[in-house]
Amino acid sequence: MHERGIFFKTPRKWEKIGNVVILPPFGADEFLLPIIGEVYARVLGAKAVAIYEGISGEYRENSVITIWGKDTETVHVENGIKYTIDVSKLMFSSGNVDERIRISKLNMSDETVMDMFSGIGYFTLPAAKAGAKKIYACEKNPVAFYYLLKNRELNNMSNIAPLFGDNRIVCPLGVADRILMGYFDTFDFFYYALQYLNNEGGIIHYHDLVRGKDESELVRKLRAEADNSGFKIASYKKRVVKSYAPHVWHVVLDLVIEKK
Ligand SMILES: C[S@@+](CC[C@H](N)C(=O)[O-])C[C@H]1O[C@@H](n2cnc3c(N)ncnc32)[C@H](O)[C@@H]1O
């Protein structure tokens, strides 16, 4: 107990994913946590409440402390798409909502799409909604892959072809009209993405973090890599997805790639 009495500093921003509430880290005496959790659960109509501690590793696994309730598996409905996820194990980025919606509204009819970092289907499901003919959805984390399969069934999206394993190994060559690279720091994977495009080229949605919204250095590197593989970036458009950290922005580049 603190000398000044009970200690509780209110969380700055909560979010509700399905019917689980996630709170950012905040200060409170430990014995208060279940009480705070119950208040959030009752007010927001949630079945569980957890405090977010961070994301780690290449599987992007969530670390949370559940302070109320037990069952953290939930179905989050967004833009008419159902995402089943266990938020105690995997991330769900609310800040990417506009990008998920944008992908779902592109015209992908007759396209073969590849999502190299599918996760539970964050962009795969919107691409399926956009009417793609076939979507290869690659994921190497068995937990995320399990939810990808579940979400494919739940949304009745038989145009999704799930591929389990490392995308540098399991993805088919020369098939894609469009590729989703919805993960950061994946410059080394761009070479592989180019091999997965069809003979004429296509579109790659390349996500990354840049300082000061300036993508010029990243584009220079991507152009050089495309050039080495017999392709060129004919044009591109940048979209700022969200602020990630002070002066650091999550951007997506829609790269139009052509065979040289
Ligand atoms: C969490 S998602 C990225 C965020 C997501 N696009 C969103 O909108 O929130 C990245 C996924 O890529 C997977 N991954 C990382 N490296 C991979 C690889 N080489 N092959 C296949 N999947 C990979 C991770 O396991 C993870 O599930």
The ligand as a MOL file (V3000), in Angstrom:
LIG
                    3D

  0  0  0     0  0            999 V3000
M  V30 BEGIN CTAB
M  V30 COUNTS 27 29 0 0 0
M  V30 BEGIN ATOM
M  V30 1 C 1.2540 -9.8300 -37.5100 0
M  V30 2 S 1.3170 -9.7860 -39.1940 0 CHG=1
M  V30 3 C 1.5920 -8.1120 -39.5670 0
M  V30 4 C 0.5210 -7.2180 -39.1850 0
M  V30 5 C -0.7590 -7.2740 -39.9850 0
M  V30 6 N -0.5390 -7.1750 -41.4100 0
M  V30 7 C -1.7690 -6.2210 -39.5130 0
M  V30 8 O -2.4690 -5.6380 -40.3140 0
M  V30 9 O -1.9050 -6.0230 -38.3340 0 CHG=-1
M  V30 10 C 2.8490 -10.4810 -39.6380 0
M  V30 11 C 2.7710 -11.9970 -39.7310 0
M  V30 12 O 3.8090 -12.4530 -40.5860 0
M  V30 13 C 4.2440 -13.7130 -40.1130 0
M  V30 14 N 5.5820 -13.9710 -40.6850 0
M  V30 15 C 6.7540 -13.3790 -40.3600 0
M  V30 16 N 7.7500 -13.8480 -41.1280 0
M  V30 17 C 7.1790 -14.7500 -41.9920 0
M  V30 18 C 7.6950 -15.5630 -43.0470 0
M  V30 19 N 8.9870 -15.5390 -43.3840 0
M  V30 20 N 6.8360 -16.3630 -43.7210 0
M  V30 21 C 5.5200 -16.4010 -43.3940 0
M  V30 22 N 4.9720 -15.6520 -42.3970 0
M  V30 23 C 5.7910 -14.8290 -41.7110 0
M  V30 24 C 4.2080 -13.5770 -38.6010 0
M  V30 25 O 4.1260 -14.8430 -37.9810 0
M  V30 26 C 2.9550 -12.7270 -38.3940 0
M  V30 27 O 1.8280 -13.5000 -38.1360 0
M  V30 END ATOM
M  V30 BEGIN BOND
M  V30 1 1 1 2
M  V30 2 1 2 3
M  V30 3 1 2 10
M  V30 4 1 3 4
M  V30 5 1 4 5
M  V30 6 1 5 6
M  V30 7 1 5 7
M  V30 8 2 7 8
M  V30 9 1 7 9
M  V30 10 1 10 11
M  V30 11 1 11 12
M  V30 12 1 11 26
M  V30 13 1 12 13
M  V30 14 1 13 14
M  V30 15 1 13 24
M  V30 16 1 14 15
M  V30 17 1 14 23
M  V30 18 2 15 16
M  V30 19 1 16 17
M  V30 20 1 17 18
M  V30 21 2 17 23
M  V30 22 1 18 19
M  V30 23 2 18 20
M  V30 24 1 20 21
M  V30 25 2 21 22
M  V30 26 1 22 23
M  V30 27 1 24 25
M  V30 28 1 24 26
M  V30 29 1 26 27
M  V30 END BOND
M  V30 END CTAB
M  END
